[in-house]
Amino acid sequence: MEPPYAAIFLLFVVLGFTGVVSFFKARQRREKTYYLMSITIFIGVFSVAVALLNQFVLSLALLIVAGLMSFVLLPKAMELYGQEILTQKQETDVTAPLRIRDFLTWKGLIKLKALYGFRKMITIYSILNIGGVAAIMFAFIGLGIITPVMAIVYSIITTIVSIIIFYRQIWKAFKEI
């Protein structure tokens, strides 16, 4: 069976973009954890590049290293995100209208919490997340990158994992707000 090269290449592009954004965020904030997160992302990019060259054993080893680094960095990253949420809470005018641009930062969720409360904010985030993942999966099906069954499985797994991580990540920070 031929590996899904289109999906692997797309992952390479997305991880590369994320790595560059993360690196500039690290430079801007001058926080060691952000630099380590950037390195972890670039190890993932390198893993995908190696997979494109049919070196799957090396790719798997790099992916395991990136996964372990992510696991080790997760508590510190969650702490930093909590600090960012608290900082942005002080900067956010919750009476201002909600804009799509607000969802590029924590401001959109802060405004949603002020409008609807924590549980409805989580529900709205979950619905938006499911819709976003489903749209990406439909695009992948349309491009012939994945099958409909793969799209359903990926959508379910991605949605469940992201909601759990999101909920745990911001629980303390939003409870303090």
Number of C-alpha atoms within 10 A of each C-alpha: 3 4 10 12 14 15 15 16 15 14 16 21 15 12 19 18 15 15 22 14 13 20 20 14 15 18 13 10 12 11 12 11 16 22 19 18 21 21 17 22 25 22 22 25 25 19 25 26 18 17 20 18 11 13 13 14 12 14 22 16 12 20 20 15 16 21 16 13 17 16 10 11 16 15 12 12 17 18 15 15 16 19 13 14 22 17 12 15 19 11 10 15 13 17 9 8 10 17 11 9 9 15 13 10 13 17 22 20 22 25 23 18 18 14 14 12 12 17 10 13 19 19 12 15 17 18 13 12 18 19 14 14 19 18 13 14 21 17 14 18 16 12 11 13 18 18 13 15 10 13 20 15 11 16 20 14 11 15 20 15 11 14 17 11 13 15 15 12 18 16 14 13 18 17 8 10 12
